[in-house]
Structures are given as structure tokens and as C-alpha cells.
Amino acid sequence: MLDITPFKFEEGRLYILDQTKLPNEEVVIELRTKEDVWDAIRELKVRGAPAIGVCAAYGLYVSVAGSDEDTDTFLKRVREAADYIDSSRPTAVNLSWALKRMVRALEKTLTDDPSISLSEAKAALLDEAREIHREDVDACMTMGKYGLELLKPGMGILTHCNAGTIATSKYGTCLAPIHLGQERGYGFRVFCDETRPLLQGARLTAWELVKNGVDTTLICDNMAAIVMKNGWVDAVVVGCDRMAANGDGANKIGTSGVAILAHEYGIPFYMFVPTSTIDLNTPAGCDIPIELRQGEEIFEMWYEKPMAPGEVKTYNPSFDVTDHEYITAVITEKGIVRPPYDINLKKLFEESDNV
């Protein structure tokens, strides 16, 4: 049974597994302040859209839990902390989604009963964080089951970046069917792109799959084509940090190239997307803000000595956008969505609202 988690909330304290230390060290740190939470998200100590959302929710709570003012001032403090934490990373929509949900829950509680105590207001905030956490656990399990409907035992599967259990509350999004399949004896053969420049595929995906006993092969990003041409890949599974209303999906840089290759070789390309990651207010992928990071990550971060001249210009986007035409199906916790995505993604939410 898989027993890995990127964070724990115990006795009012928030702990995270520092993913910048993996795979060589398993270091757990505590987040106490909004600055701690901002830094953890910005510096990728906690990462993956769903995990960022849940950690931000708990992080917002712990950062204001020591407040001793009246409820009106407390609400103001919560709003300010939420805005601050939200500024840490722009692309993953789960971050702003979770923080807005936390603030709305507190606002509703205070509106419904303006006479409640400060301790009751804090309890309402914590209850919402726990609900966001519970929903993510359930969503991952459900996406894993839906994903297994698309995969067959013994398949070769290629994945890019890390959308596994350390990117979520449990099991992951695109790695959920692989972890579930491992429990059920499917015998998948997984190829992990190393995923430059931050190496989440090598450091994180390979680490958690090997830890769970999955047949795992690490390849460089520019080896995906030959692996596909060799006939070793039957399906590609990836996660998503934000999906636009038309089905374009932003994921770790390099994902769009993998999708184009899969299309060329006739390999299905599946994007696993919790509904909290679908942004119907963003019309298309060109409207998704793309985070740019320091160029040193490309040529200096992983090397004893710089691998490029210090004067060189760099371009280091964290994400690219996969056009919807290259996505075979979108797997959510509410079902499998197929083209046309501009119609069927919207329909997914409409059907949920009517349940």
C-alpha cells in the first residue's frame, strides 16, 4: 500500500515534505507563517496543483490561527494573508481557487451568524481546509479508477513531470491509475521523462514509482521520440496546472512537445485534470499566465560548476500549453471528457450543478 504524503496537518501544525531535497533526503519541515507558506510554494518545496491548493488552505489557517482580535479584524487579516500567499505562483489555478474558497467560507460563516466567537470563526476556516483536503483525496482515487478504464495490463506508459502522490493528497492525478494498477497487479512499464530544468520526473516521479515497486525507466526529455518509435509506449499520461475552457492545458514545460510526438506516432495522450484545475473563465491556452523562473536553473542549479557562460541570456518558462487538438481525453473526478472540449467541459460543470 502506497504511504507517501507531501504534507500533514496534525494537532494544529502543518508539516510538508521538502521536495527540493528529494530523492536523496526525506526532510520534513513545519510551516508556521504566511511567509513560510509563500516560500514553500514559490521555491517548490511543495508543488503540484492539487497539493499547492490543499497546502495553501491549511497554510492560510495556521498563519492566522494565533490571531486574538475581533472577528471583523480577523476576516481582514485572513483576506490579506490569502492575497499574499496567492502571489507566490501565478499558473496553477488551484492556488487561487483554494484561497478564495477559504475566504468565502469564512465570509459566509460571519454573515450567517455575526455574533459567533473568534474561536468559532477559526474553526470554520479549519473545517473548510479539511474539506478541501478530503475532496482531493476522493478526487485522486476516482481519477485513478477512471484512468484504469483507459489502460490495459502490461502497457508501456510515458509520463512527464510529476503528477503523483506527492503532487496531491494521495495517489496523484495521472499517476493514480499507475499506483492503483500496481496494487491490482497490472504490471505497467513506466517511462519517466527527466523533465528539465527542475527534474521533477527524475527526482520525484521516478522516486515515488520505484518506492512503490513499479517497473520504471528514466529517460532524458529528448529521448521520448525514440522510445515511442521503438513501440515501447502505448499511452501518455500527464497532469495539468490549469485547463482553459476550450481544453488547452498548461503543464510542466515540455508537455506540449510530448503531446505532438504522441499524435505523430498515434499514441493516446491523456491529461488528468481535477475540476478545481479547470478554469472556465480562461477562454484559451493563450490566456493562461506562464510563470518565468531564474535562468540559473537551466545551467547552474544541478551542476558543480556552471554549464554555460554567465553572460548568456536565458529563457526559462515553467509551463507550456498543450493545444486541445492533441489531447485524446481529459480525465476528471467527475468522468472522462472527450472532444469537443469547449462544449463538454462546460457540460461537465452544468451536470454537476444539477446533481
C-alpha positions, 0 to 999 in steps of 0.5 A: 500500500502506497504511504507517501504524503507531501504534507500533514496537518496534525494537532494544529501544525502543518508539516510538508515534505521538502521536495527540493531535497528529494530523492536523496533526503526525506526532510520534513519541515513545519510551516508556521507563517504566511511567509513560510507558506509563500516560500514553500510554494514559490521555491517548490518545496511543495508543488503540484496543483492539487497539493499547492491548493490543499497546502495553501488552505491549511497554510492560510489557517495556521498563519492566522490561527494565533490571531486574538482580535475581533472577528471583523479584524480577523476576516481582514487579516485572513483576506490579506494573508490569502492575497499574499500567499496567492502571489507566490505562483501565478499558473496553477489555478488551484492556488487561487481557487483554494484561497478564495474558497477559504475566504468565502467560507469564512465570509459566509460563516460571519454573515450567517451568524455575526455574533459567533466567537473568534474561536468559532470563526477559526474553526470554520476556516479549519473545517473548510481546509479539511474539506478541501483536503478530503475532496482531493483525496476522493478526487485522486482515487476516482481519477485513478479508477477512471484512468484504469478504464483507459489502460490495459495490463502490461502497457508501456506508459510515458509520463512527464513531470510529476503528477503523483502522490506527492503532487496531491493528497494521495495517489496523484492525478495521472499517476493514480491509475499507475499506483492503483494498477500496481496494487491490482497487479497490472504490471505497467512499464513506466517511462519517466521523462527527466523533465528539465530544468527542475527534474521533477520526473527524475527526482520525484516521479521516478522516486515515488514509482520505484518506492512503490515497486513499479517497473520504471525507466528514466529517460532524458526529455529528448529521448521520448521520440525514440522510445515511442518509435521503438513501440515501447509506449502505448499511452501518455499520461500527464497532469495539468496546472490549469485547463482553459475552457476550450481544453488547452492545458498548461503543464510542466514545460515540455508537455506540449512537445510530448503531446505532438510526438504522441499524435505523430506516432498515434499514441493516446495522450491523456491529461488528468485534470481535477475540476478545481484545475479547470478554469472556465473563465480562461477562454484559451491556452493563450490566456493562461499566465506562464510563470518565468523562473531564474535562468540559473536553473537551466545551467547552474542549479544541478551542476558543480560548476556552471554549464554555460557562460554567465553572460548568456541570456536565458529563457526559462518558462515553467509551463507550456500549453498543450493545444486541445487538438492533441489531447485524446481525453481529459480525465476528471473526478467527475468522468472522462471528457472527450472532444469537443472540449469547449462544449463538454467541459462546460457540460461537465460543470452544468451536470454537476450543478444539477446533481 
